[in-house]
């Protein structure tokens, strides 16, 4: 559009580095399906630039923002209202302008819950979360809501213990029995596709292995899990389903996730054909490579 302001609602994602996020594809598809007059922009903002970027976005009257690293904790202080999940998890990934001010929510955990609920009940299941970053925090919270017994596995025992204590889980190891394992780190993500966070010998036949990584869709971890007789789940449903919840918070309408996943898969396929443009993201959005 040339001349004058764009009349569409301003939405977007606040993160650094931008990492060729798939969120613009998913949200643009959703806007078309819902008939929303909105545009979704990528705001690549380093941590030290958050305050200035925030003033600009508020002045521009944004309607909704997705939030990824390194801002998920910092934006909590900028919101007028924090949801109970944000307070419990200690991170926000969604900011929505409402009549009562700017509301901070966390939809990452809902993406996990809805992904797993498709596979039945997980009450009393033995679950392990690999990692101790923002995605791991959402996973631990989600699994607790599903009634699982949750253990945290991390290369840094101190980080695992701190997360477990804060969210009511326990520290664990990959040697113990489990029914469900969620890998939340970027290990195995393009271009490091030969890496895995869980050795083949510690994959348990019959367990569900869920990887937050979605590029590639079948990581080495998932391939080896399938070969070991495990059920597998890629990270793209998590990304799509948390976006569906973001859109519900704004529009009040619930979307069929199928066309959103199809659009994301098409974007991934196009990027595979052009490897230099593959996204360096895992989970709902990129997670810092800390374990």
Backbone as CSV, one residue per row, in Angstrom:
resi,resn,N_x,N_y,N_z,CA_x,CA_y,CA_z,C_x,C_y,C_z
1,UNK,0.851,-1.187,0.000,0.000,0.000,0.000,0.883,1.233,0.000
2,UNK,0.675,2.139,-0.882,1.493,3.341,-0.964,0.675,4.536,-0.512
3,UNK,1.333,5.387,0.293,0.669,6.591,0.749,-0.286,6.317,1.892
4,UNK,-0.133,7.023,3.006,-1.012,6.842,4.142,-0.656,5.632,4.968
5,UNK,-1.288,5.524,6.130,-1.017,4.414,7.035,-1.745,3.160,6.572
6,UNK,-1.166,2.026,6.876,-1.797,0.743,6.587,-2.980,0.573,7.538
7,UNK,-4.208,0.426,7.039,-5.382,0.362,7.914,-5.527,-0.968,8.655
8,UNK,-4.742,-1.955,8.298,-4.872,-3.261,8.942,-4.287,-3.236,10.354
9,UNK,-4.838,-4.075,11.225,-4.331,-4.204,12.595,-2.876,-4.659,12.558
10,UNK,-2.050,-4.064,13.416,-0.632,-4.428,13.479,-0.431,-5.569,14.476
11,UNK,0.101,-6.672,13.974,0.481,-7.801,14.803,1.911,-8.186,14.420
12,UNK,2.500,-9.120,15.133,3.841,-9.534,14.752,4.514,-10.348,15.828
13,UNK,5.798,-10.575,15.632,6.585,-11.336,16.591,7.813,-10.534,16.982
14,UNK,8.083,-10.531,18.279,9.192,-9.798,18.871,10.237,-10.819,19.299
15,UNK,11.425,-10.777,18.680,12.449,-11.779,18.969,13.808,-11.323,18.459
16,UNK,14.845,-12.069,18.834,16.191,-11.849,18.303,17.027,-13.106,18.573
17,UNK,17.685,-13.632,17.547,17.604,-13.198,16.150,16.305,-13.673,15.505
18,UNK,15.984,-13.104,14.354,14.703,-13.414,13.723,14.628,-14.865,13.274
19,UNK,15.711,-15.394,12.734,15.779,-16.837,12.464,14.763,-17.376,11.486
20,UNK,14.280,-16.541,10.565,13.330,-17.030,9.563,12.150,-17.768,10.219
21,UNK,11.584,-17.171,11.251,10.460,-17.766,11.960,9.314,-18.138,11.022
22,UNK,8.604,-19.198,11.346,7.430,-19.620,10.582,6.150,-18.922,11.030
23,UNK,6.207,-18.175,12.108,4.992,-17.536,12.618,4.306,-16.629,11.606
24,UNK,5.034,-15.843,10.794,4.324,-15.009,9.807,3.483,-15.823,8.833
25,UNK,3.980,-16.979,8.411,3.224,-17.840,7.499,1.955,-18.352,8.181
26,UNK,2.102,-18.803,9.404,0.965,-19.367,10.141,-0.093,-18.308,10.410
27,UNK,0.324,-17.147,10.886,-0.644,-16.113,11.234,-1.286,-15.487,10.000
28,UNK,-0.511,-15.287,8.936,-1.098,-14.740,7.714,-2.169,-15.676,7.162
29,UNK,-1.917,-16.978,7.243,-2.920,-17.956,6.811,-4.169,-17.853,7.682
30,UNK,-3.950,-17.726,8.975,-5.092,-17.613,9.900,-5.905,-16.360,9.629
31,UNK,-5.241,-15.246,9.350,-5.971,-14.006,9.076,-6.877,-14.171,7.857
32,UNK,-6.365,-14.872,6.842,-7.192,-15.097,5.646,-8.393,-15.965,5.974
33,UNK,-8.168,-17.017,6.735,-9.259,-17.927,7.091,-10.325,-17.207,7.923
34,UNK,-9.880,-16.383,8.870,-10.800,-15.687,9.767,-11.364,-14.404,9.172
35,UNK,-10.766,-13.958,8.076,-11.211,-12.705,7.489,-10.820,-11.493,8.308
36,UNK,-9.676,-11.577,9.001,-9.205,-10.473,9.830,-8.354,-9.511,9.001
37,UNK,-8.599,-8.230,9.161,-7.792,-7.224,8.476,-6.568,-6.941,9.334
38,UNK,-5.550,-7.759,9.166,-4.352,-7.657,9.996,-3.121,-7.977,9.173
39,UNK,-2.005,-7.505,9.631,-0.712,-7.833,9.040,0.215,-8.290,10.148
40,UNK,1.127,-9.183,9.831,2.012,-9.783,10.832,3.452,-9.475,10.443
41,UNK,4.119,-8.680,11.259,5.475,-8.251,10.974,6.472,-8.904,11.928
42,UNK,7.717,-8.995,11.497,8.789,-9.538,12.322,9.599,-8.378,12.885
43,UNK,9.697,-8.317,14.197,10.457,-7.270,14.872,11.697,-7.907,15.499
44,UNK,12.819,-7.763,14.824,14.088,-8.340,15.283,14.725,-7.334,16.233
45,UNK,14.592,-7.592,17.538,15.003,-6.622,18.557,15.905,-7.306,19.582
46,UNK,17.164,-6.892,19.688,18.032,-7.451,20.726,17.559,-7.015,22.107
47,UNK,18.017,-7.706,23.133,17.553,-7.439,24.491,17.721,-5.973,24.875
48,UNK,18.851,-5.374,24.499,19.108,-3.992,24.906,18.232,-2.994,24.161
49,UNK,17.567,-3.430,23.096,16.712,-2.526,22.349,15.239,-2.658,22.669
50,UNK,14.899,-3.480,23.654,13.489,-3.765,23.927,12.718,-2.520,24.347
51,UNK,13.276,-1.707,25.215,12.537,-0.555,25.731,12.145,0.401,24.609
52,UNK,13.092,0.715,23.729,12.798,1.639,22.629,11.801,1.017,21.653
53,UNK,11.967,-0.275,21.361,11.044,-0.954,20.456,9.642,-0.994,21.047
54,UNK,9.566,-1.202,22.340,8.267,-1.261,22.996,7.539,0.078,22.890
55,UNK,8.248,1.167,23.120,7.616,2.494,23.010,7.071,2.703,21.606
56,UNK,7.836,2.270,20.612,7.399,2.433,19.227,6.166,1.583,18.933
57,UNK,6.162,0.341,19.394,5.038,-0.556,19.131,3.771,-0.085,19.824
58,UNK,3.911,0.428,21.047,2.750,0.967,21.760,2.200,2.176,21.013
59,UNK,3.100,3.036,20.549,2.674,4.228,19.814,1.964,3.855,18.515
60,UNK,2.384,2.741,17.917,1.766,2.295,16.662,0.460,1.538,16.907
61,UNK,0.133,1.288,18.162,-1.137,0.663,18.498,-1.241,-0.793,18.103
62,UNK,-0.195,-1.579,18.364,-0.242,-2.997,17.998,-1.451,-3.685,18.627
63,UNK,-1.953,-4.710,17.954,-3.097,-5.462,18.477,-2.651,-6.713,19.207
64,UNK,-1.694,-7.449,18.627,-1.194,-8.648,19.295,0.247,-8.903,18.872
65,UNK,1.057,-9.347,19.832,2.444,-9.696,19.568,2.732,-11.095,20.088
66,UNK,3.382,-11.884,19.260,4.023,-13.101,19.746,5.376,-12.671,20.300
67,UNK,5.858,-13.376,21.311,7.130,-13.018,21.939,8.006,-14.262,22.032
68,UNK,9.234,-14.141,21.558,10.174,-15.250,21.654,11.458,-14.753,22.307
69,UNK,12.509,-15.571,22.253,13.751,-15.203,22.923,14.315,-13.925,22.317
70,UNK,14.938,-13.064,23.098,15.239,-13.217,24.528,14.274,-12.438,25.424
71,UNK,13.025,-12.267,25.001,12.130,-11.303,25.639,11.012,-11.893,26.505
72,UNK,10.918,-13.208,26.597,9.739,-13.806,27.232,9.587,-13.443,28.709
73,UNK,10.681,-13.208,29.383,10.585,-12.796,30.782,10.506,-11.280,30.908
74,UNK,11.272,-10.567,30.086,11.315,-9.105,30.180,9.959,-8.467,29.908
75,UNK,9.180,-9.028,28.973,7.908,-8.388,28.623,6.872,-8.497,29.738
76,UNK,7.106,-9.357,30.691,6.141,-9.481,31.784,5.956,-8.151,32.509
77,UNK,7.040,-7.397,32.644,6.964,-6.117,33.368,6.299,-5.025,32.541
78,UNK,6.096,-5.266,31.248,5.506,-4.259,30.372,3.985,-4.388,30.264
79,UNK,3.456,-5.508,30.674,2.023,-5.769,30.535,1.236,-5.205,31.713
80,UNK,-0.038,-4.964,31.467,-0.928,-4.491,32.530,-1.529,-5.644,33.324
81,UNK,-1.597,-6.819,32.680,-2.191,-7.979,33.354,-1.424,-9.236,32.959
82,UNK,-1.123,-10.079,33.941,-0.456,-11.352,33.704,-1.435,-12.487,33.963
83,UNK,-1.527,-13.427,33.029,-2.398,-14.584,33.236,-1.808,-15.477,34.324
84,UNK,-2.634,-16.325,34.945,-2.102,-17.258,35.939,-0.980,-18.137,35.385
85,UNK,-1.080,-18.547,34.118,-0.038,-19.391,33.530,1.277,-18.637,33.415
86,UNK,1.222,-17.367,33.036,2.439,-16.560,32.944,3.106,-16.476,34.313
87,UNK,2.307,-16.230,35.337,2.866,-16.140,36.689,3.498,-17.467,37.112
88,UNK,2.855,-18.569,36.782,3.364,-19.879,37.195,4.600,-20.286,36.402
89,UNK,4.571,-20.071,35.088,5.678,-20.488,34.223,6.853,-19.526,34.320
90,UNK,6.553,-18.250,34.544,7.605,-17.251,34.622,8.038,-16.736,33.270
91,UNK,7.148,-16.811,32.294,7.454,-16.333,30.942,6.149,-16.082,30.194
92,UNK,6.181,-15.091,29.281,5.028,-14.779,28.440,5.443,-14.879,26.985
93,UNK,4.555,-15.426,26.155,4.852,-15.479,24.718,3.789,-14.765,23.885
94,UNK,2.830,-14.110,24.560,1.742,-13.446,23.840,1.343,-12.172,24.569
95,UNK,1.269,-11.073,23.826,0.774,-9.802,24.353,-0.398,-9.358,23.491
96,UNK,-1.540,-9.120,24.124,-2.745,-8.753,23.390,-3.319,-7.462,23.956
97,UNK,-3.597,-6.501,23.086,-4.220,-5.248,23.531,-5.713,-5.497,23.752
98,UNK,-6.196,-5.198,24.935,-7.602,-5.364,25.281,-8.149,-4.041,25.805
99,UNK,-9.436,-4.021,26.078,-10.050,-2.802,26.624,-9.486,-2.467,28.001
100,UNK,-8.965,-3.449,28.692,-8.411,-3.259,30.032,-6.899,-3.036,30.012
101,UNK,-6.309,-2.928,28.842,-4.864,-2.747,28.753,-4.209,-3.923,28.048
102,UNK,-2.918,-4.043,28.202,-2.156,-5.092,27.520,-2.064,-6.323,28.412
103,UNK,-2.562,-7.436,27.890,-2.589,-8.684,28.640,-1.459,-9.591,28.181
104,UNK,-0.744,-10.172,29.136,0.333,-11.118,28.843,-0.167,-12.531,29.111
105,UNK,0.016,-13.394,28.133,-0.404,-14.790,28.263,0.728,-15.700,27.823
106,UNK,0.600,-16.976,28.169,1.529,-17.991,27.681,0.711,-19.079,27.004
107,UNK,0.868,-19.207,25.690,0.135,-20.237,24.944,1.023,-21.425,24.590
108,UNK,2.320,-21.336,24.916,3.223,-22.451,24.633,2.738,-23.738,25.304
109,UNK,2.341,-23.625,26.568,1.942,-24.818,27.307,0.650,-25.404,26.736
110,UNK,-0.226,-24.538,26.246,-1.482,-25.021,25.666,-1.204,-25.786,24.377
111,UNK,-0.226,-25.326,23.593,0.156,-26.066,22.395,0.606,-27.476,22.706
112,UNK,1.332,-27.634,23.809,1.778,-28.974,24.222,0.596,-29.820,24.666
113,UNK,-0.250,-29.257,25.508,-1.404,-30.000,26.016,-2.290,-30.488,24.872
114,UNK,-2.580,-29.611,23.933,-3.479,-29.997,22.836,-2.833,-30.995,21.892
115,UNK,-1.526,-30.907,21.736,-0.819,-31.906,20.931,-0.923,-33.278,21.578
116,UNK,-0.724,-33.335,22.871,-0.722,-34.624,23.572,-2.126,-35.169,23.777
117,UNK,-3.105,-34.297,23.987,-4.475,-34.769,24.208,-5.017,-35.544,23.016
118,UNK,-4.492,-35.278,21.835,-4.918,-36.024,20.655,-4.566,-37.507,20.771
119,UNK,-3.646,-37.815,21.665,-3.171,-39.192,21.806,-3.724,-39.880,23.051
120,UNK,-4.713,-39.264,23.683,-5.349,-39.905,24.824,-4.986,-39.249,26.141
121,UNK,-5.284,-39.945,27.221,-5.039,-39.430,28.564,-3.592,-39.699,28.989
122,UNK,-3.024,-38.739,29.716,-1.661,-38.891,30.229,-1.629,-38.847,31.750
123,UNK,-2.789,-38.965,32.364,-2.819,-38.921,33.826,-1.984,-40.061,34.407
124,UNK,-1.123,-39.702,35.357,-0.218,-40.627,36.059,0.900,-41.165,35.169
125,UNK,1.043,-40.616,33.959,2.150,-41.044,33.099,3.468,-40.542,33.665
126,UNK,4.522,-41.303,33.406,5.876,-40.916,33.812,6.484,-40.114,32.651
127,UNK,6.721,-38.818,32.889,7.175,-37.940,31.811,8.531,-37.330,32.142
128,UNK,9.366,-37.207,31.116,10.644,-36.525,31.241,10.676,-35.329,30.297
129,UNK,11.233,-34.235,30.769,11.462,-33.050,29.939,12.965,-32.854,29.842
130,UNK,13.484,-32.822,28.624,14.909,-32.617,28.398,15.130,-31.146,28.087
131,UNK,15.921,-30.470,28.927,16.182,-29.051,28.761,15.787,-28.287,30.011
132,UNK,16.157,-27.013,30.048,15.816,-26.192,31.213,15.582,-24.734,30.824
133,UNK,15.294,-24.476,29.551,15.021,-23.123,29.081,13.541,-22.806,29.098
134,UNK,13.153,-21.795,28.321,11.760,-21.358,28.312,10.800,-22.410,27.811
135,UNK,11.193,-23.147,26.769,10.325,-24.201,26.254,10.161,-25.316,27.277
136,UNK,11.229,-25.612,28.003,11.161,-26.647,29.034,10.214,-26.231,30.156
137,UNK,10.242,-24.967,30.520,9.350,-24.472,31.576,7.891,-24.670,31.170
138,UNK,7.581,-24.334,29.922,6.207,-24.520,29.440,5.843,-25.990,29.416
139,UNK,6.793,-26.847,29.039,6.526,-28.283,28.969,6.263,-28.867,30.349
140,UNK,7.065,-28.484,31.326,6.857,-28.988,32.687,5.485,-28.569,33.204
141,UNK,5.124,-27.320,32.986,3.822,-26.825,33.424,2.696,-27.573,32.727
142,UNK,2.833,-27.769,31.411,1.798,-28.466,30.640,1.616,-29.894,31.126
143,UNK,2.707,-30.593,31.354,2.627,-31.988,31.784,1.998,-32.102,33.168
144,UNK,2.278,-31.132,34.023,1.647,-31.135,35.347,0.136,-30.964,35.210
145,UNK,-0.314,-30.110,34.275,-1.749,-29.923,34.055,-2.403,-31.202,33.540
146,UNK,-1.631,-32.022,32.824,-2.157,-33.286,32.303,-2.125,-34.405,33.343
147,UNK,-1.572,-34.117,34.515,-1.554,-35.112,35.578,-0.369,-36.046,35.551
148,UNK,0.684,-35.653,34.847,1.876,-36.501,34.762,2.774,-36.330,35.988
149,UNK,3.595,-37.330,36.228,4.730,-37.219,37.134,5.894,-36.741,36.283
150,UNK,6.454,-35.552,36.598,7.394,-34.894,35.688,8.798,-34.846,36.266
151,UNK,9.759,-35.305,35.459,11.166,-35.200,35.796,11.882,-34.330,34.787
152,UNK,12.855,-33.558,35.247,13.626,-32.664,34.378,15.034,-33.217,34.213
153,UNK,15.445,-33.350,32.955,16.783,-33.850,32.624,17.546,-32.727,31.938
154,UNK,18.733,-32.411,32.451,19.506,-31.333,31.853,20.988,-31.560,32.114
155,UNK,21.800,-31.120,31.149,23.245,-31.268,31.307,23.731,-30.534,32.548
156,UNK,23.132,-29.382,32.853,23.444,-28.644,34.072,22.499,-29.095,35.176
157,UNK,23.026,-29.819,36.144,22.195,-30.305,37.244,21.597,-29.142,38.031
158,UNK,22.332,-28.043,38.143,21.834,-26.900,38.893,20.620,-26.279,38.216
159,UNK,20.686,-26.141,36.896,19.551,-25.576,36.165,18.339,-26.483,36.233
160,UNK,18.575,-27.793,36.140,17.467,-28.748,36.239,16.819,-28.665,37.613
161,UNK,17.634,-28.599,38.648,17.111,-28.550,40.013,16.330,-27.265,40.252
162,UNK,16.835,-26.145,39.729,16.150,-24.865,39.928,14.788,-24.871,39.247
163,UNK,14.728,-25.346,38.008,13.457,-25.393,37.287,12.484,-26.339,37.985
164,UNK,12.984,-27.519,38.359,12.123,-28.512,39.007,11.542,-27.968,40.305
165,UNK,12.368,-27.315,41.098,11.899,-26.786,42.378,10.855,-25.697,42.176
166,UNK,11.065,-24.853,41.174,10.153,-23.737,40.939,8.797,-24.191,40.430
167,UNK,8.777,-25.257,39.623,7.524,-25.685,38.998,6.959,-26.980,39.581
168,UNK,7.507,-27.432,40.696,6.942,-28.590,41.373,7.229,-29.910,40.703
169,UNK,8.343,-29.996,39.977,8.754,-31.250,39.348,9.911,-31.840,40.155
170,UNK,10.694,-32.713,39.533,11.858,-33.317,40.191,12.973,-33.431,39.169
171,UNK,14.180,-33.585,39.636,15.280,-33.847,38.717,15.267,-35.333,38.368
172,UNK,15.776,-35.655,37.183,15.699,-37.038,36.707,16.899,-37.331,35.810
173,UNK,16.970,-38.569,35.348,17.988,-38.971,34.385,17.312,-39.760,33.269
174,UNK,18.015,-39.905,32.157,17.474,-40.663,31.030,17.488,-42.162,31.275
175,UNK,18.101,-42.587,32.360,18.181,-44.022,32.661,16.915,-44.557,33.320
176,UNK,16.058,-43.678,33.803,14.866,-44.161,34.497,13.737,-44.437,33.504
177,UNK,12.763,-45.276,33.878,11.653,-45.589,32.967,10.756,-44.370,32.747
178,UNK,10.190,-44.265,31.551,9.287,-43.162,31.242,8.301,-43.599,30.171
179,UNK,7.139,-42.940,30.181,6.103,-43.179,29.168,6.117,-42.106,28.086
180,UNK,6.662,-40.943,28.424,6.637,-39.785,27.537,7.900,-38.979,27.762
181,UNK,8.522,-38.557,26.672,9.705,-37.702,26.763,9.526,-36.534,25.807
182,UNK,9.732,-35.310,26.316,9.682,-34.117,25.471,11.061,-33.482,25.445
183,UNK,11.635,-33.387,24.257,12.951,-32.795,24.051,12.739,-31.336,23.666
184,UNK,13.214,-30.393,24.502,12.894,-28.979,24.294,14.076,-28.123,23.862
185,UNK,15.242,-28.724,23.651,16.412,-27.933,23.259,16.524,-27.863,21.739
186,UNK,17.424,-27.014,21.202,17.616,-26.954,19.749,18.494,-28.068,19.181
187,UNK,18.900,-29.027,19.991,19.770,-30.097,19.500,19.063,-30.889,18.396
188,UNK,19.746,-31.058,17.268,19.172,-31.768,16.136,18.559,-30.869,15.091
189,UNK,18.561,-29.563,15.363,17.976,-28.586,14.458,18.936,-28.307,13.301
190,UNK,18.356,-28.017,12.135,19.174,-27.626,10.984,20.088,-26.457,11.369
191,UNK,21.381,-26.493,11.020,22.047,-27.478,10.148,22.680,-28.646,10.893
192,UNK,22.456,-28.731,12.210,23.117,-29.768,13.013,22.241,-31.011,13.112
193,UNK,21.839,-31.532,11.958,20.853,-32.605,11.911,21.406,-33.955,12.363
194,UNK,22.727,-34.081,12.498,23.308,-35.351,12.936,23.345,-35.479,14.451
195,UNK,22.903,-34.454,15.164,22.968,-34.457,16.625,21.655,-34.933,17.235
196,UNK,21.754,-35.458,18.445,20.565,-35.854,19.196,20.804,-35.612,20.677
197,UNK,19.750,-35.254,21.393,19.859,-34.990,22.827,19.655,-36.251,23.659
198,UNK,19.176,-37.326,23.014,18.884,-38.561,23.740,19.553,-39.723,23.006
199,UNK,20.536,-40.382,23.622,21.191,-41.514,22.966,20.192,-42.619,22.636
200,UNK,20.441,-43.309,21.537,19.549,-44.376,21.095,19.307,-45.415,22.193
201,UNK,20.344,-45.734,22.951,20.227,-46.757,23.993,19.259,-46.364,25.102
202,UNK,18.934,-45.064,25.212,18.041,-44.604,26.270,16.635,-44.284,25.768
203,UNK,16.340,-44.724,24.552,14.987,-44.620,24.007,14.200,-45.867,24.400
204,UNK,13.037,-45.684,24.973,12.285,-46.806,25.543,11.119,-47.198,24.640
205,UNK,11.158,-48.435,24.165,10.114,-48.948,23.276,8.731,-48.714,23.880
206,UNK,7.821,-48.216,23.070,6.458,-47.981,23.532,6.212,-46.586,24.069
207,UNK,7.280,-45.847,24.391,7.119,-44.478,24.894,6.835,-43.534,23.723
208,UNK,6.253,-42.377,24.032,6.081,-41.327,23.034,7.251,-40.357,23.166
209,UNK,7.928,-40.106,22.061,9.032,-39.155,22.028,8.577,-37.934,21.236
210,UNK,8.568,-36.790,21.885,8.139,-35.541,21.256,9.336,-34.595,21.185
211,UNK,9.617,-34.096,19.990,10.749,-33.194,19.797,10.225,-31.798,19.491
212,UNK,10.738,-30.795,20.202,10.327,-29.422,19.941,10.817,-28.927,18.588
213,UNK,11.873,-29.519,18.074,12.439,-29.086,16.796,11.473,-29.421,15.660
214,UNK,11.319,-28.477,14.719,10.452,-28.739,13.563,11.179,-28.557,12.240
215,UNK,12.468,-28.287,12.276,13.252,-28.188,11.037,14.570,-28.931,11.252
216,UNK,14.629,-30.201,10.841,13.678,-30.947,10.024,12.511,-31.492,10.848
217,UNK,11.440,-31.871,10.155,10.288,-32.431,10.855,10.646,-33.746,11.534
218,UNK,11.421,-34.595,10.852,11.900,-35.817,11.509,13.374,-35.634,11.829
219,UNK,13.643,-35.346,13.076,15.004,-35.181,13.540,15.668,-36.549,13.712
220,UNK,16.954,-36.529,13.958,17.635,-37.795,14.253,16.980,-38.474,15.459
221,UNK,16.638,-37.682,16.477,15.979,-38.251,17.654,14.701,-38.980,17.270
222,UNK,13.855,-38.366,16.470,12.596,-38.991,16.101,12.809,-40.199,15.190
223,UNK,13.776,-40.113,14.299,14.056,-41.257,13.421,14.515,-42.459,14.242
224,UNK,15.437,-42.228,15.160,15.931,-43.328,15.979,14.852,-43.833,16.924
225,UNK,13.981,-42.938,17.402,12.878,-43.360,18.270,11.917,-44.253,17.504
226,UNK,11.593,-43.865,16.279,10.712,-44.697,15.453,11.330,-46.069,15.224
227,UNK,12.618,-46.106,14.926,13.308,-47.380,14.699,13.374,-48.228,15.964
228,UNK,13.323,-47.575,17.131,13.387,-48.288,18.403,12.013,-48.739,18.895
229,UNK,10.968,-48.480,18.116,9.631,-48.909,18.510,8.875,-47.909,19.358
230,UNK,9.301,-46.654,19.324,8.598,-45.598,20.053,7.576,-44.922,19.142
231,UNK,6.569,-44.304,19.734,5.709,-43.384,19.000,6.446,-42.045,18.929
232,UNK,6.186,-41.246,17.903,6.918,-39.996,17.748,5.977,-38.833,17.453
233,UNK,6.438,-37.631,17.794,5.671,-36.407,17.567,6.643,-35.281,17.252
234,UNK,6.496,-34.665,16.054,7.365,-33.547,15.701,6.903,-32.267,16.385
235,UNK,7.697,-31.188,16.230,7.417,-29.943,16.932,6.460,-29.000,16.236
236,UNK,6.035,-29.326,15.017,5.226,-28.366,14.268,3.810,-28.227,14.815
237,UNK,3.226,-29.330,15.299,1.884,-29.218,15.885,1.901,-28.293,17.102
238,UNK,2.940,-28.393,17.897,3.089,-27.519,19.062,3.079,-26.060,18.611
239,UNK,3.884,-25.741,17.605,3.953,-24.375,17.102,2.593,-23.900,16.591
240,UNK,1.919,-24.728,15.820,0.639,-24.345,15.230,-0.444,-24.196,16.296
241,UNK,-0.517,-25.134,17.213,-1.589,-25.114,18.196,-1.443,-23.977,19.201
242,UNK,-0.202,-23.590,19.520,-0.068,-22.423,20.400,-0.492,-21.161,19.657
243,UNK,-0.271,-21.125,18.335,-0.713,-19.975,17.543,-2.239,-19.914,17.468
244,UNK,-2.885,-21.065,17.368,-4.357,-21.121,17.366,-4.899,-20.490,18.646
245,UNK,-4.246,-20.763,19.767,-4.691,-20.182,21.034,-4.424,-18.674,21.063
246,UNK,-3.301,-18.238,20.515,-3.052,-16.794,20.435,-4.185,-16.097,19.680
247,UNK,-4.567,-16.670,18.569,-5.623,-16.067,17.746,-6.973,-16.098,18.449
248,UNK,-7.230,-17.131,19.243,-8.480,-17.179,20.003,-8.514,-16.064,21.052
249,UNK,-7.363,-15.792,21.666,-7.308,-14.731,22.666,-7.674,-13.380,22.068
250,UNK,-7.310,-13.176,20.828,-7.627,-11.914,20.152,-9.039,-11.914,19.578
251,UNK,-9.338,-12.909,18.759,-10.580,-12.872,17.974,-11.769,-13.527,18.668
252,UNK,-11.494,-14.372,19.659,-12.567,-15.123,20.297,-13.033,-16.305,19.474
253,UNK,-12.326,-16.609,18.386,-12.719,-17.704,17.495,-11.638,-18.778,17.474
254,UNK,-12.080,-20.030,17.381,-11.156,-21.160,17.369,-10.999,-21.680,15.943
255,UNK,-9.774,-21.802,15.513,-9.444,-22.216,14.155,-9.207,-23.710,14.043
256,UNK,-9.495,-24.255,12.870,-9.024,-25.582,12.512,-7.525,-25.455,12.251
257,UNK,-6.671,-26.194,12.975,-5.232,-26.040,12.776,-4.720,-26.623,11.462
258,UNK,-5.510,-27.445,10.793,-5.019,-28.152,9.601,-4.480,-27.217,8.521
259,UNK,-5.210,-26.164,8.114,-4.655,-25.296,7.067,-3.421,-24.531,7.520
260,UNK,-3.313,-24.262,8.806,-2.134,-23.571,9.316,-0.911,-24.485,9.251
261,UNK,-1.110,-25.752,9.625,-0.002,-26.702,9.525,0.383,-26.907,8.065
262,UNK,-0.595,-27.009,7.193,-0.304,-27.209,5.769,0.522,-26.052,5.224
263,UNK,0.194,-24.829,5.608,0.950,-23.668,5.150,2.374,-23.699,5.687
264,UNK,2.521,-24.099,6.947,3.858,-24.181,7.538,4.689,-25.276,6.876
265,UNK,4.059,-26.412,6.581,4.774,-27.495,5.908,5.230,-27.059,4.520
266,UNK,4.379,-26.315,3.808,4.749,-25.836,2.477,5.925,-24.876,2.563
267,UNK,5.927,-24.022,3.587,7.042,-23.090,3.764,8.330,-23.834,4.087
268,UNK,8.230,-24.860,4.913,9.408,-25.674,5.238,9.929,-26.384,3.996
269,UNK,9.026,-26.929,3.198,9.433,-27.624,1.978,10.162,-26.681,1.037
270,UNK,9.685,-25.459,0.933,10.336,-24.475,0.072,11.723,-24.145,0.596
271,UNK,11.857,-24.125,1.906,13.157,-23.802,2.491,14.132,-24.962,2.375
272,UNK,13.613,-26.182,2.381,14.475,-27.336,2.156,15.071,-27.260,0.754
273,UNK,14.277,-26.775,-0.180,14.768,-26.622,-1.556,15.817,-25.521,-1.644
274,UNK,15.819,-24.625,-0.663,16.809,-23.553,-0.596,17.403,-23.564,0.802
275,UNK,18.358,-24.477,1.080,18.838,-24.741,2.435,19.309,-23.519,3.202
276,UNK,19.815,-22.494,2.532,20.320,-21.342,3.248,19.217,-20.584,3.969
277,UNK,17.967,-20.824,3.585,16.865,-20.100,4.211,16.101,-20.931,5.228
278,UNK,16.637,-22.098,5.596,15.962,-22.907,6.600,15.897,-22.165,7.928
279,UNK,14.798,-22.295,8.670,14.668,-21.584,9.940,15.586,-22.178,10.994
280,UNK,16.211,-21.318,11.789,17.000,-21.810,12.915,16.141,-21.666,14.166
281,UNK,15.057,-22.450,14.181,14.105,-22.352,15.276,13.665,-23.721,15.744
282,UNK,13.328,-23.818,17.022,12.780,-25.049,17.568,11.669,-24.696,18.521
283,UNK,10.787,-25.668,18.766,9.668,-25.413,19.656,8.765,-24.369,19.043
284,UNK,7.936,-23.725,19.861,7.051,-22.700,19.349,7.816,-21.606,18.631
285,UNK,8.966,-21.275,19.142,9.908,-20.409,18.432,11.295,-20.790,18.911
286,UNK,12.288,-20.093,18.416,13.658,-20.466,18.749,13.887,-20.439,20.254
287,UNK,14.637,-21.402,20.747,15.020,-21.453,22.144,16.536,-21.296,22.227
288,UNK,17.040,-20.609,23.256,18.472,-20.441,23.360,19.155,-21.784,23.571
289,UNK,20.347,-21.995,22.989,21.009,-23.292,23.093,21.661,-23.510,24.443
290,UNK,20.830,-23.544,25.478,21.334,-23.790,26.831,20.695,-25.069,27.327
291,UNK,21.533,-25.938,27.952,20.978,-27.190,28.443,21.542,-27.514,29.816
